[in-house]
């Protein structure tokens, strides 16, 4: 799936009332984040935050400055999250 296809697919989900949560550093601008989405840092990802937000989808980068996708997935598993996860990455070599 190309980046354009991903953006198109995510744009079509904007009409979906299900909330999305992005786990990214606050200083990073992500074109996939809309005004309806919530941004959290990895450190702010707690059971209380998940219970308050009840996200249908959690998106996060494959690589981060402090944590990577495996750390986020481990935290989400520990917190009992069972929704959809989308890992975003730059174009990777074959």
Secondary structure, DSSP 8 states (H G I E B T S, - for coil): --HHHHHHHHHHHTTS-S-EEEE--TT---TT--TTSEEE-GGG--HHHHHHH--SEEEEESS-SS--HHHHHHHHHHTT--SEEEEE------
